[in-house]
């Protein structure tokens, strides 16, 4: 039986699509619950009209966002993060971090949900990230993650004088505090 879905149904289809399902599934579940209606000629005509309207709206949105896509495309975003041996980051670079830097770079709000990132970036190097604006507009940016420069000798030298000063200062502080 052919039906027209009125709502999104998991593992079946999206709202407004025409599907072929078994008669019992349609009569006993989909139609009584209001998820679908039978695909009559009038319903099929309505579906075609709604699809045409949706396509025109999508083309209009793509035209409006084309200049933004051109500005985003080819951007190079650089991040520095603490990394351990083997180039593995202690933290990660998330879609929110990328969206924030991209917003600053193009001076237009980019939602973090539009940044397509399956898993957060957890390694140093260059990564290509896609930004899904609308429809077929999917510009790509390059995210470069570099390790922070941590000098091994400096923390040891800085710690030694601080310890000596800390030992002397409490005595001076106590005398000043009592005086």
C-alpha positions in Angstrom: 0.0 0.0 0.0 1.3 3.5 -0.8 1.1 6.1 1.9 2.1 9.7 2.4 3.9 10.3 5.7 2.7 13.2 7.8 5.4 12.9 10.4 9.0 11.6 10.4 8.9 7.8 11.2 12.2 6.2 12.3 13.4 3.5 9.8 10.7 4.4 7.3 11.0 8.0 6.1 10.6 11.7 6.6 7.5 13.8 6.7 6.0 14.4 3.2 7.5 11.4 1.5 5.6 8.7 -0.4 6.4 5.2 0.9 5.2 1.7 0.1 4.5 -0.4 3.2 2.5 -3.6 4.0 -1.2 -3.1 4.2 -1.5 -4.2 7.8 1.3 -1.8 9.0 -0.5 1.1 7.3 -4.0 0.2 8.4 -3.3 -0.9 11.9 -0.5 1.5 13.0 0.5 4.4 10.7 -2.9 5.7 9.6 -4.7 5.3 13.1 -1.7 7.0 14.9 -1.8 9.9 12.4 1.7 9.2 11.1 0.4 8.7 7.5 -2.5 8.9 5.1 -3.3 6.8 2.1 -1.7 8.0 -1.2 -4.7 9.2 -3.2 -4.2 11.2 -6.4 -5.0 14.4 -4.4 -2.4 13.6 -1.7 0.2 12.8 -4.3 -0.4 16.2 -6.0 -0.1 18.0 -2.6 3.2 16.2 -1.9 4.5 17.3 -5.3 3.4 20.9 -4.7 5.0 20.9 -1.2 8.3 19.5 -2.5 8.4 22.2 -5.2 7.9 24.9 -2.5 10.6 23.3 -0.4 13.0 23.2 -3.3 12.4 26.9 -4.2 13.0 27.8 -0.6 16.2 25.8 -0.5 17.5 27.5 -3.7 16.7 30.9 -2.3 18.6 30.1 1.0 21.6 28.8 -0.9 21.8 32.0 -2.9 21.6 34.1 0.2 24.4 32.1 2.0 26.7 31.7 -1.0 28.8 34.7 -0.1 29.2 33.4 3.4 30.2 30.0 2.0 32.8 31.7 -0.1 34.3 33.5 2.9 34.3 30.3 5.0 35.8 28.1 2.3 39.6 27.9 2.6 39.8 29.4 6.0 42.7 28.2 8.1 42.1 28.1 11.8 45.0 27.6 14.1 44.8 26.2 17.6 47.5 25.5 20.2 46.9 22.9 22.9 48.9 20.9 25.4 49.9 17.6 23.9 51.6 14.5 25.2 53.9 12.0 23.6 52.9 10.9 20.1 51.0 14.2 19.4 47.9 13.2 21.4 46.1 16.2 23.0 45.4 16.3 26.7 42.1 17.9 25.9 40.3 18.2 22.5 39.2 20.7 19.9 35.4 20.6 19.7 32.8 21.8 17.1 32.1 24.7 19.5 35.7 25.8 19.5 35.9 25.7 15.7 32.6 27.6 15.4 33.8 30.3 17.8 37.0 30.9 15.9 35.2 30.8 12.5 32.7 33.3 13.8 35.6 35.6 14.7 37.3 35.1 11.3 34.2 35.7 9.1 32.5 38.2 11.4 29.2 36.3 11.1 27.6 33.9 13.5 28.3 30.3 12.8 26.3 27.8 14.9 28.3 25.0 16.4 25.7 22.4 15.2 26.6 23.4 11.6 30.2 22.3 12.1 30.3 18.6 11.0 32.7 16.9 13.3 32.1 13.2 14.1 34.5 13.2 17.0 36.4 16.0 18.7 39.9 16.5 17.4 42.4 14.9 19.8 45.7 14.9 17.8 48.1 17.6 16.5 48.3 18.2 12.8 46.0 19.5 10.0 42.4 18.4 9.9 39.7 19.2 7.3 36.4 20.1 8.7 33.1 20.7 6.8 30.6 23.4 7.7 27.0 22.5 6.6 25.3 25.8 6.0 22.2 24.8 4.0 21.4 22.3 1.2 24.5 21.7 -0.9 26.5 24.5 0.6 29.2 22.7 2.5 32.4 24.8 2.6 35.5 23.2 4.2 38.0 24.8 6.6 41.4 23.6 7.6 42.0 23.3 11.3 45.7 23.3 12.3 46.4 22.0 15.8 49.9 22.7 17.2 51.4 21.6 20.5 52.1 24.3 23.1 55.8 25.0 23.5 56.7 23.8 27.0 60.3 24.3 28.1 61.5 21.6 30.4 64.4 23.6 32.0 62.4 26.7 32.9 59.9 25.1 35.4 62.7 23.5 37.4 64.6 26.8 37.6 61.5 28.8 38.4 60.5 26.3 41.2 63.8 26.4 43.0 63.9 30.2 43.7 60.2 30.2 44.6 60.8 27.5 47.3 63.7 29.5 48.8 61.6 32.7 48.8 58.6 30.9 50.3 60.8 29.8 53.2 62.1 33.3 53.9 58.9 35.2 53.4 56.7 33.6 56.1 59.2 34.6 58.7 59.2 38.2 57.4 55.5 38.2 57.1 55.1 36.9 60.7 57.4 39.6 62.1 55.5 42.3 60.1 52.2 40.9 61.1 53.1 41.1 64.8 54.6 44.5 64.6 
